Amino acid sequence: MISKKFYKILILILLLNIKFVNVSSFEIKIIEKVNNQIITNIDVENEYTYLKALNPKYKELDKQKMLEYAKESIVKEIIKKNELKKYFDMSVNKSMLEPIIKNLYLNLGIKNEDEFKIYLENYDLDIQRIYEKINIENAWNQLIYKKYKDQIIINKEKLRDKLSNKKNEIIKYNISEIFFSAKNSDEYENKLNVIKKNIIKDGFDKTALLYSESDTSKNSGSLGWINENQLSKQFNKELMLLKVGENSKPINIPGGIIILKINEIQKELKEIKNEEELNNISLYETNRQLNNFSVIYYNKVKNRIIDVEN
């Protein structure tokens, strides 16, 4: 983000209507102000470049929609970082983040960090900035776990009973999601209409990239392969009504609304090892609930900032 010192200079430039032109012939414009930090069109363009570099799928999307998404991405980063400073020293611990960075560049088909640095240079990006952004997300996940770990509800006895009555034939779903939250019925209808129209126009995966509030949005909403034992009765009931390629109606869950899409279905015969399966289900359910809590807490912090600024 642009420093407070530069902020005064920038205001003067805008008031005098002087065009500050860089190599891309941009006029610097203030797009938004969040928590006393300004966001300019150049910040948005830089974030757009960052998003494209780390997820090539974003290149396929409409640029104007992506610029709006990039702006919201910056807003989210500012809000999270300011909240995290209340709880953590936000210094970057590279050794702790290296496994995450490694997974990031391996997913891009890059072999090592040196090659990753060269790749980033092609986008005028610095690896230190990548570490800083990953550090914020990692710290946020730690904060959410710390705040909500005691609110995670998993009834292991009920799951054991469910597993003991299961036959050896297991249905597995490869599914994707679009998750969103809404404060009232008007916001719900507006968001749902935008999502529905975009699914028709651009497809489910591209819509998830732009509009899903879940962390899975970065992967086009993909939840990967999940077997029926890992899903709630509500989800299983909805998925049984769908064919491959179809998406569900909106489903109310704690923290918001979810729309599911079936990418593939498989049936397989397997020996059900109850304790192993129980651990898998518990892990999936823990991550799902933490993801919901993350959205709830972020919206709470964001609304608090909006109330103060208004």
MOFENBEL-V727390 format. One record per residue. RES is the residue in one small letter. NEAR is the number of other C-alpha atoms within 10 Angstrom. D_LAST is the distance of its C-alpha to the last C-alpha in whole Angstrom. Layout:
RES|NEAR|D_LAST / RES|NEAR|D_LAST
//
This chain:
m|12|22 / i|13|23 / s|9|23 / k|12|21 / k|8|24 / f|10|25 / y|14|21 / k|10|22 / i|11|25 / l|19|23 / i|14|21 / l|12|25 / i|15|26 / l|15|24 / l|9|24 / l|9|28 / n|10|27 / i|12|30 / k|13|30 / f|13|31 / v|10|33 / n|10|34 / v|5|37 / s|7|35 / s|9|34 / f|12|30 / e|16|28 / i|19|25 / k|18|22 / i|16|18 / i|13|17 / e|14|14 / k|12|12 / v|16|11 / n|14|11 / n|9|13 / q|15|15 / i|19|16 / i|20|18 / t|20|21 / n|17|23 / i|19|26 / d|20|24 / v|22|24 / e|15|27 / n|17|28 / e|20|26 / y|22|28 / t|19|31 / y|19|31 / l|19|30 / k|17|34 / a|19|36 / l|16|35 / n|17|35 / p|11|37 / k|16|37 / y|20|33 / k|14|36 / e|11|37 / l|16|33 / d|12|32 / k|12|31 / q|9|28 / k|12|27 / m|22|27 / l|18|25 / e|13|22 / y|19|23 / a|22|24 / k|22|20 / e|15|19 / s|15|21 / i|18|20 / v|20|16 / k|15|18 / e|15|20 / i|19|18 / i|17|16 / k|18|19 / k|19|21 / n|13|18 / e|16|19 / l|18|22 / k|12|23 / k|9|22 / y|10|25 / f|13|28 / d|9|29 / m|14|28 / s|9|31 / v|15|33 / n|11|36 / k|14|38 / s|8|41 / m|11|39 / l|15|37 / e|14|40 / p|10|41 / i|16|38 / i|19|38 / k|15|42 / n|12|41 / l|16|39 / y|18|41 / l|14|44 / n|12|42 / l|14|42 / g|10|46 / i|15|46 / k|12|48 / n|12|47 / e|15|44 / d|11|46 / e|12|46 / f|19|43 / k|15|42 / i|14|44 / y|18|42 / l|17|39 / e|12|40 / n|10|41 / y|13|37 / d|13|37 / l|17|35 / d|15|36 / i|18|37 / q|12|35 / r|11|31 / i|14|33 / y|17|33 / e|17|30 / k|14|28 / i|18|31 / n|21|30 / i|21|26 / e|15|27 / n|14|30 / a|19|28 / w|19|26 / n|15|29 / q|13|30 / l|17|27 / i|19|27 / y|19|30 / k|10|30 / k|14|27 / y|14|29 / k|14|33 / d|8|34 / q|11|32 / i|15|34 / i|11|36 / i|14|40 / n|9|43 / k|13|46 / e|10|48 / k|9|47 / l|17|47 / r|14|51 / d|11|52 / k|13|50 / l|17|52 / s|11|55 / n|8|56 / k|12|55 / k|11|57 / n|11|58 / e|12|57 / i|17|53 / i|14|51 / k|18|48 / y|23|45 / n|17|44 / i|21|40 / s|24|37 / e|24|34 / i|27|30 / f|26|28 / f|22|24 / s|23|22 / a|16|20 / k|9|18 / n|8|19 / s|9|22 / d|10|21 / e|12|19 / y|15|23 / e|12|25 / n|11|23 / k|15|23 / l|19|27 / n|12|28 / v|12|27 / i|22|28 / k|13|31 / k|12|32 / n|17|31 / i|16|34 / i|10|36 / k|11|36 / d|13|36 / g|13|37 / f|24|35 / d|20|36 / k|22|34 / t|23|31 / a|27|31 / l|25|30 / l|23|27 / y|21|26 / s|23|27 / e|22|24 / s|21|27 / d|16|29 / t|19|32 / s|22|30 / k|18|31 / n|16|35 / s|23|34 / g|28|33 / s|22|37 / l|16|38 / g|15|41 / w|15|44 / i|17|44 / n|18|47 / e|16|46 / n|19|47 / q|19|43 / l|16|42 / s|10|41 / k|11|43 / q|11|40 / f|14|40 / n|15|43 / k|11|44 / e|15|41 / l|21|43 / m|8|46 / l|10|45 / l|14|45 / k|14|47 / v|14|46 / g|11|44 / e|14|42 / n|22|39 / s|17|38 / k|12|36 / p|16|32 / i|14|33 / n|13|30 / i|13|30 / p|11|28 / g|19|25 / g|18|25 / i|17|28 / i|20|30 / i|21|33 / l|24|36 / k|25|39 / i|19|42 / n|17|44 / e|14|47 / i|15|49 / q|11|52 / k|11|54 / e|10|56 / l|10|59 / k|10|58 / e|10|59 / i|16|56 / k|10|56 / n|16|53 / e|11|52 / e|10|51 / e|17|50 / l|20|48 / n|12|46 / n|15|45 / i|20|44 / s|18|42 / l|13|41 / y|14|39 / e|18|38 / t|16|36 / n|13|34 / r|14|33 / q|19|32 / l|19|30 / n|19|29 / n|21|27 / f|21|26 / s|23|24 / v|19|22 / i|16|21 / y|15|20 / y|17|18 / n|18|16 / k|11|15 / v|14|14 / k|17|12 / n|12|10 / r|11|10 / i|14|9 / i|11|6 / d|8|5 / v|8|5 / e|11|4 / n|5|0
//
